[in-house]
Amino acid sequence: MADSHDWVELWRRVAEADAQGSRRLVGDVCGGLDLVTDSGGPDDPDEIIALAIAGAKSAEATAAGLGLERALYTPQQAAVVASALYAQIERGRISAGEPGRVSACHGRAPRHRAAGVQRL
Protein backbone atom coordinates (compact mmCIF):
# COMPACT_ATOMS: atom_id res chain seq x y z
CA MET A 1 0.00 0.00 0.00
CA ALA A 2 1.09 3.59 -0.47
CA ASP A 3 3.07 5.58 2.05
CA SER A 4 0.95 6.81 4.97
CA HIS A 5 1.57 10.43 3.90
CA ASP A 6 -0.24 9.64 0.64
CA TRP A 7 -3.21 8.36 2.65
CA VAL A 8 -3.35 11.51 4.74
CA GLU A 9 -3.29 13.63 1.59
CA LEU A 10 -6.08 11.51 0.07
CA TRP A 11 -8.18 11.86 3.22
CA ARG A 12 -7.49 15.62 3.36
CA ARG A 13 -8.77 16.03 -0.21
CA VAL A 14 -11.90 14.03 0.63
CA ALA A 15 -12.49 16.14 3.75
CA GLU A 16 -12.05 19.36 1.74
CA ALA A 17 -14.56 18.19 -0.88
CA ASP A 18 -16.92 17.15 1.92
CA ALA A 19 -16.71 20.60 3.51
CA GLN A 20 -17.83 22.14 0.20
CA GLY A 21 -20.84 19.80 -0.07
CA SER A 22 -24.24 19.97 1.53
CA ARG A 23 -23.95 16.85 3.73
CA ARG A 24 -20.56 17.42 5.42
CA LEU A 25 -20.46 13.87 6.75
CA VAL A 26 -16.68 13.63 7.11
CA GLY A 27 -16.57 16.82 9.17
CA ASP A 28 -19.53 15.83 11.33
CA VAL A 29 -18.36 12.27 12.00
CA CYS A 30 -14.72 13.19 12.55
CA GLY A 31 -15.44 16.36 14.53
CA GLY A 32 -15.73 14.58 17.86
CA LEU A 33 -12.53 12.66 17.24
CA ASP A 34 -10.75 15.87 16.35
CA LEU A 35 -11.65 17.31 19.77
CA VAL A 36 -9.42 14.65 21.31
CA THR A 37 -6.71 14.24 18.70
CA ASP A 38 -6.08 17.83 17.55
CA SER A 39 -4.81 18.91 20.96
CA GLY A 40 -2.02 16.34 20.90
CA GLY A 41 -4.10 13.73 22.70
CA PRO A 42 -5.28 11.36 23.68
CA ASP A 43 -3.50 11.95 26.94
CA ASP A 44 -5.78 10.42 29.56
CA PRO A 45 -7.61 7.11 30.00
CA ASP A 46 -11.07 8.56 29.33
CA GLU A 47 -9.97 9.89 25.93
CA ILE A 48 -8.37 6.57 25.03
CA ILE A 49 -11.50 4.66 26.07
CA ALA A 50 -13.72 7.04 24.07
CA LEU A 51 -11.56 6.63 20.98
CA ALA A 52 -11.51 2.85 21.32
CA ILE A 53 -15.30 2.71 21.59
CA ALA A 54 -15.69 5.08 18.63
CA GLY A 55 -13.31 2.90 16.62
CA ALA A 56 -15.26 -0.25 17.43
CA LYS A 57 -18.56 1.37 16.50
CA SER A 58 -17.01 2.69 13.30
CA ALA A 59 -15.63 -0.73 12.37
CA GLU A 60 -19.00 -2.38 12.94
CA ALA A 61 -20.88 0.23 10.90
CA THR A 62 -18.28 0.17 8.10
CA ALA A 63 -18.50 -3.62 7.84
CA ALA A 64 -22.30 -3.44 7.66
CA GLY A 65 -22.15 -0.73 5.00
CA LEU A 66 -19.61 -2.60 2.90
CA GLY A 67 -21.92 -5.62 3.00
CA LEU A 68 -24.43 -3.77 0.84
CA GLU A 69 -24.49 -4.67 -2.85
CA ARG A 70 -23.76 -1.11 -4.02
CA ALA A 71 -21.71 0.12 -1.06
CA LEU A 72 -19.25 2.15 -3.13
CA TYR A 73 -19.66 3.54 -6.63
CA THR A 74 -16.20 4.57 -7.81
CA PRO A 75 -12.60 3.33 -7.61
CA GLN A 76 -11.74 6.56 -5.80
CA GLN A 77 -14.27 5.78 -3.06
CA ALA A 78 -12.84 2.27 -2.77
CA ALA A 79 -9.31 3.71 -2.49
CA VAL A 80 -10.32 6.03 0.36
CA VAL A 81 -12.06 3.23 2.28
CA ALA A 82 -9.30 0.68 1.63
CA SER A 83 -6.55 3.05 2.77
CA ALA A 84 -8.47 4.02 5.91
CA LEU A 85 -9.17 0.39 6.82
CA TYR A 86 -5.57 -0.60 6.15
CA ALA A 87 -4.32 2.26 8.35
CA GLN A 88 -6.60 1.15 11.20
CA ILE A 89 -5.40 -2.45 10.98
CA GLU A 90 -1.74 -1.47 10.69
CA ARG A 91 -1.89 1.03 13.57
CA GLY A 92 -3.65 -1.49 15.79
CA ARG A 93 -1.06 -4.12 14.98
CA ILE A 94 1.79 -1.73 15.71
CA SER A 95 0.26 -0.55 19.00
CA ALA A 96 -0.33 -4.10 20.17
CA GLY A 97 3.32 -4.97 19.62
CA GLU A 98 5.12 -1.82 20.72
CA PRO A 99 7.76 -2.48 23.36
CA GLY A 100 7.31 -0.56 26.58
CA ARG A 101 3.53 -0.51 26.46
CA VAL A 102 2.02 -1.69 29.71
CA SER A 103 -0.42 -4.53 29.34
CA ALA A 104 -3.65 -3.75 31.17
CA CYS A 105 -4.17 -7.45 31.86
CA HIS A 106 -0.75 -8.35 33.18
CA GLY A 107 0.84 -5.08 34.32
CA ARG A 108 3.97 -5.66 32.25
CA ALA A 109 5.20 -4.75 28.81
CA PRO A 110 4.45 -7.21 26.00
CA ARG A 111 7.40 -9.40 25.00
CA HIS A 112 6.66 -9.54 21.28
CA ARG A 113 6.72 -7.08 18.43
CA ALA A 114 5.26 -7.70 15.01
CA ALA A 115 8.12 -8.28 12.61
CA GLY A 116 8.62 -5.82 9.78
CA VAL A 117 6.04 -3.30 10.98
CA GLN A 118 6.87 0.34 10.44
CA ARG A 119 5.48 3.20 12.45
CA LEU A 120 3.00 5.48 10.71
C-alpha positions as CSV (number, residue, x, y, z in Angstrom):
1,M,0.0,0.0,0.0
2,A,1.1,3.6,-0.5
3,D,3.1,5.6,2.0
4,S,1.0,6.8,5.0
5,H,1.6,10.4,3.9
6,D,-0.2,9.6,0.6
7,W,-3.2,8.4,2.6
8,V,-3.4,11.5,4.7
9,E,-3.3,13.6,1.6
10,L,-6.1,11.5,0.1
11,W,-8.2,11.9,3.2
12,R,-7.5,15.6,3.4
13,R,-8.8,16.0,-0.2
14,V,-11.9,14.0,0.6
15,A,-12.5,16.1,3.7
16,E,-12.1,19.4,1.7
17,A,-14.6,18.2,-0.9
18,D,-16.9,17.1,1.9
19,A,-16.7,20.6,3.5
20,Q,-17.8,22.1,0.2
21,G,-20.8,19.8,-0.1
22,S,-24.2,20.0,1.5
23,R,-24.0,16.9,3.7
24,R,-20.6,17.4,5.4
25,L,-20.5,13.9,6.8
26,V,-16.7,13.6,7.1
27,G,-16.6,16.8,9.2
28,D,-19.5,15.8,11.3
29,V,-18.4,12.3,12.0
30,C,-14.7,13.2,12.6
31,G,-15.4,16.4,14.5
32,G,-15.7,14.6,17.9
33,L,-12.5,12.7,17.2
34,D,-10.7,15.9,16.3
35,L,-11.7,17.3,19.8
36,V,-9.4,14.6,21.3
37,T,-6.7,14.2,18.7
38,D,-6.1,17.8,17.5
39,S,-4.8,18.9,21.0
40,G,-2.0,16.3,20.9
41,G,-4.1,13.7,22.7
42,P,-5.3,11.4,23.7
43,D,-3.5,11.9,26.9
44,D,-5.8,10.4,29.6
45,P,-7.6,7.1,30.0
46,D,-11.1,8.6,29.3
47,E,-10.0,9.9,25.9
48,I,-8.4,6.6,25.0
49,I,-11.5,4.7,26.1
50,A,-13.7,7.0,24.1
51,L,-11.6,6.6,21.0
52,A,-11.5,2.8,21.3
53,I,-15.3,2.7,21.6
54,A,-15.7,5.1,18.6
55,G,-13.3,2.9,16.6
56,A,-15.3,-0.3,17.4
57,K,-18.6,1.4,16.5
58,S,-17.0,2.7,13.3
59,A,-15.6,-0.7,12.4
60,E,-19.0,-2.4,12.9
61,A,-20.9,0.2,10.9
62,T,-18.3,0.2,8.1
63,A,-18.5,-3.6,7.8
64,A,-22.3,-3.4,7.7
65,G,-22.1,-0.7,5.0
66,L,-19.6,-2.6,2.9
67,G,-21.9,-5.6,3.0
68,L,-24.4,-3.8,0.8
69,E,-24.5,-4.7,-2.8
70,R,-23.8,-1.1,-4.0
71,A,-21.7,0.1,-1.1
72,L,-19.2,2.2,-3.1
73,Y,-19.7,3.5,-6.6
74,T,-16.2,4.6,-7.8
75,P,-12.6,3.3,-7.6
76,Q,-11.7,6.6,-5.8
77,Q,-14.3,5.8,-3.1
78,A,-12.8,2.3,-2.8
79,A,-9.3,3.7,-2.5
80,V,-10.3,6.0,0.4
81,V,-12.1,3.2,2.3
82,A,-9.3,0.7,1.6
83,S,-6.6,3.1,2.8
84,A,-8.5,4.0,5.9
85,L,-9.2,0.4,6.8
86,Y,-5.6,-0.6,6.2
87,A,-4.3,2.3,8.3
88,Q,-6.6,1.1,11.2
89,I,-5.4,-2.4,11.0
90,E,-1.7,-1.5,10.7
91,R,-1.9,1.0,13.6
92,G,-3.6,-1.5,15.8
93,R,-1.1,-4.1,15.0
94,I,1.8,-1.7,15.7
95,S,0.3,-0.5,19.0
96,A,-0.3,-4.1,20.2
97,G,3.3,-5.0,19.6
98,E,5.1,-1.8,20.7
99,P,7.8,-2.5,23.4
100,G,7.3,-0.6,26.6
101,R,3.5,-0.5,26.5
102,V,2.0,-1.7,29.7
103,S,-0.4,-4.5,29.3
104,A,-3.6,-3.8,31.2
105,C,-4.2,-7.4,31.9
106,H,-0.7,-8.3,33.2
107,G,0.8,-5.1,34.3
108,R,4.0,-5.7,32.2
109,A,5.2,-4.7,28.8
110,P,4.4,-7.2,26.0
111,R,7.4,-9.4,25.0
112,H,6.7,-9.5,21.3
113,R,6.7,-7.1,18.4
114,A,5.3,-7.7,15.0
115,A,8.1,-8.3,12.6
116,G,8.6,-5.8,9.8
117,V,6.0,-3.3,11.0
118,Q,6.9,0.3,10.4
119,R,5.5,3.2,12.4
120,L,3.0,5.5,10.7
